[in-house]
Amino acid sequence: MRVLIANTFERSGQNALVAIGCDVLYQPKLKDQALVQAVRDLRPDVLIVRSTQVTEAVLDAGPLKLVSVSRKTDASSDVTTGKWKDGRVGVYYGPLTGEKPPMIRVWGESGTTQSAGEEGYDGLVQAMAEFFQTGRPPVYAAETLEIFEFMTAAQVSKDRGGAELSLETLRK
C-alpha cells in the first residue's frame, strides 16, 4: 500500500507504516496544486494530512476513498475521526469522565443539530422489528462491513498512539 504523507509527521509514525508493509512517500511541504499533481502522479492509496486542506481536486486526482482514520485517547475522552473521499467526516467522541454529551450530533454545510437528552434504544428496536417482518435489512452488508473495518482501524490507530491509517491496510 502506498501512503503519501503531505504534512510533517513523526519519524516513529513513518517507521510504523513501513513496518506493516506500506510504501511511505514523505513530502511534508505539498499543498494546493502540487498536492493535486502528487496524488495524480504517485497514485497513493492513503493520504495523510494534518493542516493541509484536501480539496475535491485532490480527491478526484487519485484512487483515494477513505482518507484517514485516527483514534486518540487521553484522561478525559476517546475521539475517533474518519475522513472519506466524498467529503464525509465522522467523529465519535466518548467522554471518559462524568460528561454527558448528546447521543447524536450532526454538522454540515447547513448547520448543526443534535439529539435532545438521552435517547434510548427505541429506534433500534423498531428497525429490528421491521427487519424481522419484511426481511429488508436496515443496514446493507457493504455498509456493515465498512462499519466493522472502521471500528477495527480505530482500535489499531489507538494501539499505535493515534496514527492515522487506511481501511485498505486492514484488508490485506
C-alpha positions as a printed NumPy array, in Angstrom:
array([[  0.   ,   0.   ,   0.   ],
       [  1.295,   3.422,  -0.983],
       [  0.938,   6.159,   1.656],
       [  1.56 ,   9.807,   0.825],
       [  2.247,  11.987,   3.872],
       [  1.73 ,  15.65 ,   2.949],
       [  2.45 ,  17.299,   6.307],
       [  5.092,  16.972,   8.98 ],
       [  4.757,  13.553,  10.555],
       [  6.802,  11.943,  13.281],
       [  9.533,   9.544,  12.166],
       [  8.123,   6.882,  14.533],
       [  4.785,   7.052,  12.697],
       [  6.506,   6.71 ,   9.334],
       [  8.501,   3.744,  10.635],
       [  5.332,   2.105,  11.943],
       [  3.736,   2.375,   8.492],
       [  6.843,   0.919,   6.85 ],
       [  6.867,  -1.907,   9.42 ],
       [  3.398,  -3.034,   8.323],
       [  4.456,  -3.053,   4.673],
       [  3.484,   0.411,   3.459],
       [  5.407,   2.275,   0.783],
       [  5.692,   5.648,   2.542],
       [  6.205,   8.786,   0.467],
       [  7.043,  11.66 ,   2.818],
       [  6.531,  15.042,   1.181],
       [  5.588,  17.399,   4.029],
       [  5.512,  20.625,   2.01 ],
       [  2.883,  19.58 ,  -0.549],
       [ -0.198,  21.763,  -0.837],
       [ -2.569,  23.262,  -3.352],
       [ -1.847,  22.314,  -6.987],
       [  1.394,  20.499,  -6.068],
       [ -0.65 ,  18.144,  -3.855],
       [ -3.131,  17.523,  -6.675],
       [ -0.264,  16.692,  -9.045],
       [  1.438,  14.424,  -6.498],
       [ -1.766,  12.429,  -5.942],
       [ -2.232,  12.175,  -9.718],
       [  1.369,  11.061, -10.343],
       [  2.016,   8.896,  -7.274],
       [ -1.445,   7.27 ,  -7.049],
       [ -1.395,   6.807,  -3.244],
       [ -3.914,   4.519,  -1.58 ],
       [ -3.806,   6.67 ,   1.545],
       [ -3.214,  10.389,   2.02 ],
       [ -2.187,  11.636,   5.457],
       [ -2.525,  15.336,   6.222],
       [ -2.93 ,  17.408,   9.348],
       [ -3.424,  21.054,   8.498],
       [ -3.228,  20.864,   4.693],
       [ -6.589,  21.35 ,   3.015],
       [ -7.729,  18.358,   0.966],
       [ -9.8  ,  19.768,  -1.879],
       [-12.131,  17.98 ,  -4.245],
       [ -9.435,  18.3  ,  -6.92 ],
       [ -7.044,  16.314,  -4.708],
       [ -9.603,  13.569,  -4.147],
       [-10.507,  13.42 ,  -7.836],
       [ -6.84 ,  13.147,  -8.846],
       [ -6.322,   9.659,  -7.423],
       [ -7.836,   6.423,  -6.182],
       [ -8.432,   7.63 ,  -2.616],
       [-11.674,   6.634,  -0.858],
       [-11.077,   6.736,   2.855],
       [ -8.562,   9.445,   3.502],
       [ -7.785,   8.506,   7.089],
       [ -8.884,   7.132,  10.441],
       [ -7.367,   8.245,  13.713],
       [ -8.204,   7.475,  17.317],
       [ -6.758,   9.357,  20.241],
       [ -7.428,   8.988,  23.929],
       [ -6.465,  10.982,  26.968],
       [ -7.598,  11.02 ,  30.575],
       [-10.959,  12.594,  29.742],
       [-12.012,  11.436,  26.259],
       [-11.761,   8.945,  23.421],
       [-12.025,  10.547,  19.959],
       [-12.125,   8.661,  16.639],
       [-12.219,  10.529,  13.329],
       [-12.712,   9.143,   9.821],
       [-12.468,  11.161,   6.629],
       [-13.92 ,   9.839,   3.353],
       [-13.287,  10.8  ,  -0.262],
       [-16.81 ,  12.089,  -0.794],
       [-16.28 ,  14.697,   1.932],
       [-17.894,  12.87 ,   4.822],
       [-16.193,  13.213,   8.156],
       [-17.286,  11.019,  11.025],
       [-16.274,  11.801,  14.594],
       [-17.   ,   9.675,  17.614],
       [-16.466,  11.485,  20.905],
       [-16.668,   9.334,  24.009],
       [-16.175,  11.05 ,  27.339],
       [-14.255,   9.012,  29.89 ],
       [-15.379,  11.202,  32.788],
       [-18.81 ,  12.278,  34.015],
       [-19.596,  14.43 ,  30.954],
       [-22.879,  13.551,  29.167],
       [-22.797,  14.862,  25.569],
       [-25.796,  14.421,  23.229],
       [-26.053,  10.878,  21.882],
       [-26.026,  12.168,  18.299],
       [-24.568,  15.39 ,  16.89 ],
       [-24.526,  16.057,  13.141],
       [-22.985,  19.06 ,  11.425],
       [-22.724,  20.074,   7.815],
       [-22.971,  22.929,   5.369],
       [-26.435,  23.928,   6.623],
       [-25.551,  23.992,  10.319],
       [-25.512,  21.699,  13.328],
       [-28.189,  19.644,  15.037],
       [-28.167,  17.195,  17.9  ],
       [-30.407,  14.809,  19.764],
       [-32.201,  16.075,  22.847],
       [-31.482,  14.25 ,  26.084],
       [-30.596,  10.606,  26.35 ],
       [-32.106,   8.65 ,  23.513],
       [-32.96 ,   5.048,  24.245],
       [-32.931,   2.014,  22.025],
       [-36.452,   2.602,  20.679],
       [-35.265,   3.327,  17.133],
       [-33.035,   0.256,  17.102],
       [-35.831,  -1.994,  18.381],
       [-38.21 ,  -0.577,  15.759],
       [-35.661,  -1.186,  12.951],
       [-35.107,  -4.751,  14.155],
       [-38.848,  -5.445,  14.25 ],
       [-39.237,  -4.069,  10.725],
       [-36.365,  -6.268,   9.539],
       [-37.963,  -9.382,  11.053],
       [-41.294,  -8.546,   9.38 ],
       [-40.025,  -7.539,   5.937],
       [-36.631,  -9.205,   5.603],
       [-35.128,  -5.868,   4.447],
       [-32.   ,  -5.065,   6.475],
       [-31.768,  -1.545,   7.926],
       [-28.059,  -1.53 ,   7.083],
       [-26.782,  -3.321,   3.977],
       [-23.874,  -5.766,   4.008],
       [-21.342,  -3.43 ,   2.378],
       [-22.083,  -0.685,   4.899],
       [-21.939,  -3.176,   7.769],
       [-18.503,  -4.335,   6.625],
       [-17.326,  -0.736,   6.363],
       [-18.516,  -0.092,   9.923],
       [-16.586,  -3.107,  11.229],
       [-13.499,  -2.077,   9.258],
       [-13.795,   1.449,  10.653],
       [-14.016,   0.14 ,  14.233],
       [-11.049,  -2.171,  13.685],
       [ -8.994,   0.663,  12.155],
       [ -9.881,   2.858,  15.135],
       [ -8.572,   0.253,  17.565],
       [ -5.364,  -0.252,  15.559],
       [ -4.907,   3.545,  15.465],
       [ -5.309,   3.731,  19.232],
       [ -2.823,   0.878,  19.688],
       [ -0.35 ,   2.844,  17.534],
       [ -0.655,   6.047,  19.521],
       [ -3.296,   7.737,  17.371],
       [ -1.601,   7.2  ,  13.99 ],
       [ -3.912,   7.615,  11.001],
       [ -4.351,   4.588,   8.754],
       [ -6.437,   3.47 ,   5.815],
       [ -9.066,   0.754,   5.816],
       [ -7.166,  -0.745,   2.875],
       [ -4.355,  -1.573,   5.311],
       [ -6.692,  -3.901,   7.167],
       [ -7.947,  -5.642,   4.027],
       [ -4.547,  -7.123,   3.186]])
